[in-house]
Amino acid sequence: MTHSLSPRLPRGRLLRTTLLLATGTVAVVALAACGSGSTPESSPSAASPSATPGSTSDATQTPGPTATPTPTAAGTPVTFTCDQVLTLDDVYAFNPSYGTAPGFEPTIAAGQTAAEYQGLNCGLLNQSSDGTIEVSVTQPNDVLLSQLKNDAISSSQIVPTYGTPPAVEGYFSAAGGIGVAQVFTSTYWITVGSSEFVEPGDAESLVSAAIANLQ
């Protein structure tokens, strides 16, 4: 009998060797699959950018200071009528020749200022000489009152006989042939002007009557 030169392996040992080779091949394939697979998903914390500190969406809006309106000169409408400011008896006691001036419009600056600030303007007409007395009443606010008093102090002389300060402050001025008496009470600015007023005493009775009627 002829014997082969290559050694023969026992059957059991050959089977175990074949199984080991097959297992090693499967492991190599599995490792290759893991190395060539897709990249693991990024973590949510790494993918999402964090909010920038101090961004406008997070910042608290602080309102700025509210501007305080600057007070302006103004007047409140006067509710008196002309015959309440100076009654017929007051006018007659001053001079019986005077009566109401129809269609009166103020011509002196004091009356025009009164009209601008919702004041009352009244006119008295001398039936004999056609002379006119202009009477105005204004109810100023504090700003306008301060302006009017400053004007009176700078352009007029103080008249203590018109009333007792501080309840009543009286002034008189004459310019351009027109004499104007003006008084300030706690509420009103009263003016009386005419070409017939040469000195403070000429308007005193009308001023006193108007002050009393406006109490």
C-alpha positions as CSV (number, residue, x, y, z in Angstrom):
1,M,0.0,0.0,0.0
2,T,1.3,3.3,-1.0
3,H,1.3,6.1,1.8
4,S,0.8,9.8,1.0
5,L,3.7,12.0,2.1
6,S,1.3,14.8,3.4
7,P,0.1,14.2,6.9
8,R,-3.5,13.7,7.5
9,L,-5.3,15.6,10.2
10,P,-7.8,13.8,12.3
11,R,-11.4,14.6,11.3
12,G,-12.4,16.3,14.6
13,R,-9.4,18.6,14.5
14,L,-10.1,19.6,10.9
15,L,-13.7,20.5,11.7
16,R,-12.7,22.8,14.6
17,T,-10.1,24.6,12.4
18,T,-12.7,25.3,9.7
19,L,-15.2,26.8,12.3
20,L,-12.5,29.1,13.7
21,L,-11.7,30.4,10.3
22,A,-15.3,31.1,9.5
23,T,-15.8,32.9,12.8
24,G,-12.8,35.1,12.2
25,T,-14.0,36.0,8.7
26,V,-17.4,37.1,10.1
27,A,-15.7,39.3,12.8
28,V,-13.5,41.0,10.2
29,V,-16.6,41.8,8.0
30,A,-18.5,43.2,11.1
31,L,-15.6,45.5,12.0
32,A,-15.3,46.7,8.4
33,A,-19.0,47.6,8.4
34,C,-18.7,49.6,11.6
35,G,-15.7,51.6,10.2
36,S,-17.5,52.5,6.9
37,G,-20.8,53.4,8.5
38,S,-22.4,56.9,8.7
39,T,-21.2,59.5,11.3
40,P,-23.1,59.4,14.6
41,E,-25.6,62.1,15.0
42,S,-24.5,65.3,16.7
43,S,-25.8,65.9,20.2
44,P,-28.6,68.5,20.3
45,S,-26.6,70.7,22.7
46,A,-23.7,70.8,20.2
47,A,-25.9,71.5,17.2
48,S,-28.0,74.3,18.6
49,P,-26.2,77.6,19.1
50,S,-26.8,79.1,22.5
51,A,-28.5,82.5,22.8
52,T,-26.1,85.4,22.8
53,P,-26.0,87.1,26.2
54,G,-27.5,90.6,26.1
55,S,-29.4,90.0,22.9
56,T,-32.4,92.4,22.2
57,S,-34.9,89.5,22.7
58,D,-33.7,89.0,26.3
59,A,-32.9,92.6,27.2
60,T,-35.4,94.4,29.4
61,Q,-36.7,97.7,27.9
62,T,-36.5,100.5,30.4
63,P,-38.9,103.4,29.5
64,G,-37.2,106.9,29.4
65,P,-38.4,109.7,31.6
66,T,-41.7,111.4,30.6
67,A,-41.2,115.0,29.5
68,T,-43.2,117.5,31.6
69,P,-45.2,120.0,29.5
70,T,-44.0,123.6,29.8
71,P,-46.9,125.8,31.3
72,T,-48.1,128.4,28.8
73,A,-50.1,131.6,29.3
74,A,-53.8,131.1,29.1
75,G,-57.1,132.5,30.4
76,T,-60.4,131.1,31.6
77,P,-63.6,132.5,30.0
78,V,-65.2,135.2,32.1
79,T,-68.8,134.4,32.9
80,F,-69.9,138.0,33.9
81,T,-71.7,140.3,31.6
82,C,-70.9,144.0,31.0
83,D,-73.9,145.2,33.0
84,Q,-72.7,143.0,35.9
85,V,-69.2,144.3,35.9
86,L,-70.5,147.9,35.9
87,T,-74.1,148.4,36.6
88,L,-76.2,151.3,35.2
89,D,-76.1,152.8,38.7
90,D,-72.3,152.6,38.8
91,V,-72.0,154.3,35.4
92,Y,-74.5,157.0,36.3
93,A,-72.7,157.7,39.6
94,F,-69.5,158.2,37.6
95,N,-71.0,160.4,34.9
96,P,-74.7,160.6,33.8
97,S,-73.6,161.3,30.2
98,Y,-72.2,157.8,29.7
99,G,-74.2,154.8,28.5
100,T,-73.5,151.5,26.6
101,A,-71.5,151.8,23.5
102,P,-73.2,149.8,20.7
103,G,-71.1,147.5,18.6
104,F,-68.0,148.1,20.8
105,E,-64.6,146.6,19.8
106,P,-61.5,147.2,22.0
107,T,-58.9,149.6,20.6
108,I,-56.4,149.8,23.4
109,A,-53.7,147.1,24.0
110,A,-55.2,145.9,27.3
111,G,-58.6,145.2,25.8
112,Q,-57.0,143.4,22.8
113,T,-55.0,141.2,25.2
114,A,-58.2,140.4,27.2
115,A,-59.9,139.4,24.0
116,E,-56.9,137.1,23.1
117,Y,-57.3,135.3,26.4
118,Q,-61.1,134.8,26.5
119,G,-61.7,137.9,28.6
120,L,-64.7,140.3,28.6
121,N,-64.6,143.7,26.8
122,C,-67.2,146.5,27.4
123,G,-67.5,150.0,26.1
124,L,-69.1,153.1,27.5
125,L,-70.0,156.0,25.3
126,N,-70.3,159.7,26.3
127,Q,-73.5,160.9,24.7
128,S,-72.2,164.5,24.8
129,S,-68.6,164.3,23.7
130,D,-68.5,160.9,22.0
131,G,-65.7,159.9,24.3
132,T,-65.3,156.2,25.0
133,I,-64.3,154.3,28.1
134,E,-63.0,150.8,27.5
135,V,-63.4,148.2,30.3
136,S,-61.9,144.7,30.2
137,V,-61.9,141.7,32.6
138,T,-59.6,138.7,32.2
139,Q,-59.2,135.6,34.3
140,P,-55.6,134.7,33.8
141,N,-53.7,131.5,34.8
142,D,-50.5,131.9,36.9
143,V,-48.2,132.2,33.8
144,L,-50.3,134.9,32.2
145,L,-50.8,136.7,35.5
146,S,-47.1,136.8,36.1
147,Q,-46.5,138.3,32.6
148,L,-49.2,140.9,33.0
149,K,-47.9,142.0,36.4
150,N,-44.4,142.3,35.1
151,D,-45.6,144.5,32.3
152,A,-47.5,146.7,34.7
153,I,-44.6,147.1,37.0
154,S,-42.2,148.0,34.2
155,S,-44.6,150.4,32.4
156,S,-46.9,151.9,35.0
157,Q,-47.0,153.6,38.4
158,I,-48.3,151.9,41.4
159,V,-51.6,153.3,42.7
160,P,-52.4,152.3,46.3
161,T,-55.8,154.0,46.3
162,Y,-57.2,151.3,43.9
163,G,-57.0,148.7,46.7
164,T,-54.9,147.2,49.4
165,P,-52.1,144.8,48.3
166,P,-51.8,141.9,48.1
167,A,-55.6,141.5,47.7
168,V,-55.6,144.2,45.1
169,E,-52.7,145.6,43.2
170,G,-53.3,148.9,41.3
171,Y,-51.4,150.6,38.5
172,F,-51.9,153.6,36.1
173,S,-50.1,154.6,32.9
174,A,-50.7,157.3,30.3
175,A,-49.4,157.0,26.7
176,G,-50.5,158.3,23.3
177,G,-53.3,160.4,24.9
178,I,-54.9,157.3,26.6
179,G,-54.9,156.8,30.3
180,V,-55.2,153.2,31.5
181,A,-55.9,152.0,35.0
182,Q,-55.4,148.3,35.8
183,V,-55.9,146.2,38.9
184,F,-55.1,142.7,39.8
185,T,-57.3,140.8,42.3
186,S,-56.8,137.1,43.4
187,T,-58.8,136.1,40.3
188,Y,-59.1,138.9,37.8
189,W,-57.2,141.4,35.8
190,I,-59.3,144.5,35.3
191,T,-58.5,147.5,33.0
192,V,-60.3,150.8,32.4
193,G,-58.9,153.1,29.7
194,S,-60.0,156.3,28.1
195,S,-58.6,159.5,26.5
196,E,-60.4,161.3,29.4
197,F,-58.2,159.7,32.0
198,V,-55.3,161.9,32.7
199,E,-54.4,160.8,36.2
200,P,-55.2,157.8,38.4
201,G,-58.0,159.4,40.3
202,D,-60.0,159.9,37.1
203,A,-60.8,156.2,36.8
204,E,-60.9,155.4,40.5
205,S,-64.7,155.2,41.0
206,L,-65.1,152.8,38.0
207,V,-62.3,150.6,39.2
208,S,-63.7,150.4,42.7
209,A,-67.1,149.5,41.4
210,A,-65.8,146.8,39.1
211,I,-63.7,145.2,41.9
212,A,-66.8,145.1,44.2
213,N,-69.1,143.6,41.6
214,L,-66.6,140.8,40.7
215,Q,-66.3,139.6,44.3
